[in-house]
Amino acid sequence: MERDKWSAIIHTLRAALRKKAIPSVSQVAYENPSPYRVLISTMLSLRTKDEVTLKASERLLQQAPTPEKLSRLTEEEIQKLIYPVGFYKNKARHLKQIAVILIEHYHSNIPNTPEALLAFPGVGRKTMNLVLNLGFNIPAICVDTHVHRVSNRTGWVTTKNPEQTEFALMEILPKKYWIEINELLVKFGQHICTPMSPWCSKCPLYEECERASVGRSR
């Protein structure tokens, strides 16, 4: 796709979604920018609704604003603070482990390389990329279910999973949009290009969309 085409798409999405609520991790990041806060919130967001993620993030970060304070909490205390996020017991264990690793190996600072971030327990590519782009302003394409679905429906890519989508988008999307694309497509996927019965009648990209695998729409 031509670069000027991407410019038009991004501009259209910005205009159509400017009044929509931003994702929970973005809210946490913008309120008080910090790689640590982004890491915590992103880990809690996995398999969890935005409103639950935001409240759980606020509770945990209030009690544990630093890795040192997080390390002093027991797993049970962390569980109570983050409940009812999905897989809260596993996440509590991973967060406790990460706090210790940060203190012992990184002087309590979040590393800014993919290799180091992916070595943390419970951290996958989605979390890694969000920490890089929202925490460090390093261009990275974070692909969740919304980004994967929208990118395939529109025909921008033809991929089977989010990791393939990430690398496919890296080949065609100008780097200056890598950070922004996640937030835009998450909002787009939540409000217009929904998993079931997407709002094609409201879609600002309708004329450009291939509507791949779309059956019933509104």
URRA-V630490 format. One record per pair of residues at least 12 apart in sequence whose C-alpha atoms are under 8 Angstrom apart, sorted by sequence separation. I is the first residue (numbers start at 1). J is the second residue. D is the distance in Angstrom with one decimal. If there is no record, write none. Layout:
i=I j=J d=D
i=I j=J d=D
//
This chain:
i=41 j=53 d=7.0
i=44 j=56 d=7.6
i=129 j=141 d=6.3
i=130 j=142 d=5.9
i=157 j=169 d=7.2
i=25 j=38 d=6.5
i=28 j=41 d=7.1
i=41 j=54 d=7.5
i=44 j=57 d=7.1
i=79 j=92 d=5.5
i=129 j=142 d=5.1
i=148 j=161 d=7.1
i=156 j=169 d=8.0
i=75 j=89 d=7.9
i=78 j=92 d=5.5
i=114 j=128 d=6.3
i=148 j=162 d=5.4
i=151 j=165 d=7.6
i=114 j=129 d=7.7
i=127 j=142 d=7.8
i=147 j=162 d=7.9
i=25 j=41 d=5.6
i=41 j=57 d=5.4
i=76 j=92 d=7.7
i=126 j=142 d=5.3
i=198 j=214 d=8.0
i=24 j=41 d=7.9
i=25 j=42 d=5.9
i=40 j=57 d=7.1
i=75 j=92 d=5.6
i=125 j=142 d=7.5
i=126 j=143 d=6.0
i=145 j=162 d=7.0
i=148 j=165 d=6.1
i=197 j=214 d=7.9
i=200 j=217 d=6.1
i=201 j=218 d=6.0
i=60 j=78 d=7.2
i=75 j=93 d=5.9
i=114 j=132 d=7.9
i=126 j=144 d=6.5
i=144 j=162 d=6.4
i=197 j=215 d=7.5
i=198 j=216 d=7.7
i=199 j=217 d=6.1
i=200 j=218 d=5.8
i=112 j=131 d=7.9
i=113 j=132 d=7.7
i=143 j=162 d=5.7
i=197 j=216 d=5.2
i=198 j=217 d=5.0
i=199 j=218 d=4.7
i=25 j=45 d=7.4
i=112 j=132 d=6.3
i=143 j=163 d=7.3
i=196 j=216 d=7.7
i=197 j=217 d=4.1
i=198 j=218 d=6.0
i=24 j=45 d=7.9
i=60 j=81 d=5.6
i=75 j=96 d=6.7
i=196 j=217 d=7.7
i=197 j=218 d=5.9
i=59 j=81 d=5.9
i=60 j=82 d=6.5
i=74 j=96 d=7.7
i=98 j=120 d=6.3
i=143 j=165 d=7.1
i=59 j=82 d=7.1
i=73 j=96 d=7.7
i=98 j=121 d=6.9
i=143 j=166 d=5.9
i=37 j=61 d=7.3
i=97 j=121 d=7.3
i=112 j=136 d=7.1
i=142 j=166 d=7.0
i=56 j=81 d=6.5
i=57 j=82 d=7.1
i=70 j=95 d=7.9
i=71 j=96 d=5.7
i=141 j=166 d=6.1
i=24 j=50 d=5.2
i=28 j=54 d=7.3
i=56 j=82 d=4.7
i=70 j=96 d=6.7
i=71 j=97 d=7.9
i=23 j=50 d=6.5
i=24 j=51 d=7.0
i=27 j=54 d=7.9
i=56 j=83 d=6.9
i=94 j=121 d=5.5
i=25 j=53 d=7.9
i=37 j=65 d=7.8
i=56 j=84 d=7.9
i=71 j=99 d=5.3
i=94 j=122 d=5.9
i=141 j=169 d=7.7
i=24 j=53 d=6.5
i=25 j=54 d=7.3
i=28 j=57 d=7.8
i=56 j=85 d=7.3
i=70 j=99 d=6.2
i=71 j=100 d=6.0
i=141 j=170 d=7.3
i=24 j=54 d=5.3
i=36 j=66 d=7.6
i=68 j=99 d=6.9
i=91 j=122 d=7.2
i=52 j=84 d=7.2
i=53 j=85 d=6.6
i=67 j=99 d=4.8
i=68 j=100 d=8.0
i=52 j=85 d=6.4
i=67 j=100 d=7.5
i=67 j=102 d=6.9
i=68 j=103 d=7.0
i=147 j=182 d=6.5
i=150 j=185 d=7.1
i=49 j=85 d=8.0
i=67 j=103 d=6.8
i=139 j=175 d=6.7
i=48 j=85 d=5.6
i=139 j=176 d=7.4
i=141 j=178 d=5.0
i=142 j=179 d=7.7
i=44 j=82 d=7.6
i=47 j=85 d=7.7
i=48 j=86 d=5.4
i=125 j=163 d=7.6
i=140 j=178 d=5.5
i=141 j=179 d=6.1
i=144 j=182 d=7.9
i=147 j=185 d=5.5
i=47 j=86 d=5.5
i=139 j=178 d=5.5
i=140 j=179 d=5.8
i=142 j=181 d=8.0
i=143 j=182 d=6.7
i=146 j=185 d=6.4
i=147 j=186 d=6.4
i=150 j=189 d=6.8
i=45 j=85 d=7.4
i=46 j=86 d=7.1
i=47 j=87 d=8.0
i=68 j=108 d=7.4
i=139 j=179 d=5.5
i=141 j=181 d=7.2
i=142 j=182 d=5.7
i=146 j=186 d=5.4
i=149 j=189 d=7.9
i=44 j=85 d=6.5
i=67 j=108 d=6.0
i=138 j=179 d=7.7
i=141 j=182 d=6.9
i=44 j=86 d=7.7
i=66 j=108 d=7.8
i=137 j=179 d=7.6
i=146 j=188 d=8.0
i=147 j=189 d=7.5
i=146 j=189 d=5.1
i=150 j=193 d=6.8
i=44 j=88 d=7.9
i=146 j=190 d=7.5
i=134 j=179 d=7.5
i=133 j=179 d=5.6
i=149 j=195 d=7.7
i=44 j=91 d=7.1
i=43 j=91 d=7.2
i=154 j=208 d=7.3
i=155 j=209 d=6.7
i=40 j=95 d=7.6
i=154 j=209 d=4.3
i=155 j=210 d=5.5
i=153 j=209 d=7.1
i=154 j=210 d=5.0
i=155 j=211 d=7.5
i=153 j=210 d=6.4
i=154 j=211 d=5.7
i=155 j=212 d=6.8
i=153 j=211 d=5.0
i=154 j=212 d=6.7
i=153 j=212 d=4.5
i=152 j=212 d=6.8
i=153 j=213 d=6.8
i=153 j=214 d=7.4
i=36 j=109 d=7.7
i=36 j=110 d=6.2
i=35 j=110 d=6.3
i=43 j=122 d=7.5
i=43 j=123 d=7.2
i=43 j=127 d=6.5
i=42 j=127 d=5.8
i=39 j=127 d=6.9
i=42 j=130 d=7.3
i=42 j=131 d=8.0
i=39 j=130 d=7.9
i=38 j=130 d=7.3
i=39 j=131 d=5.8
i=38 j=131 d=5.8
i=35 j=131 d=5.9
i=38 j=134 d=6.9
i=35 j=132 d=7.9
i=38 j=135 d=6.1
i=35 j=134 d=7.4
i=36 j=135 d=7.6
i=35 j=135 d=4.0
i=33 j=134 d=7.9
i=34 j=135 d=5.6
i=35 j=136 d=6.6
i=33 j=135 d=6.8
i=29 j=134 d=6.6
i=29 j=135 d=7.3
i=26 j=134 d=7.4
i=26 j=183 d=7.6
i=23 j=183 d=6.7
i=22 j=183 d=6.9
i=23 j=186 d=7.2
i=23 j=187 d=7.1
i=22 j=187 d=6.7
i=21 j=187 d=7.4
i=6 j=173 d=7.2
i=17 j=184 d=7.4
i=20 j=187 d=6.9
i=6 j=174 d=7.7
i=3 j=173 d=7.8
i=14 j=184 d=7.1
i=17 j=187 d=6.9
i=1 j=172 d=6.7
i=3 j=174 d=6.9
i=13 j=184 d=6.7
i=17 j=188 d=7.1
i=13 j=188 d=7.7
i=16 j=204 d=7.1
i=13 j=204 d=7.4
i=12 j=204 d=6.9
i=12 j=205 d=7.8
i=9 j=205 d=7.6
//
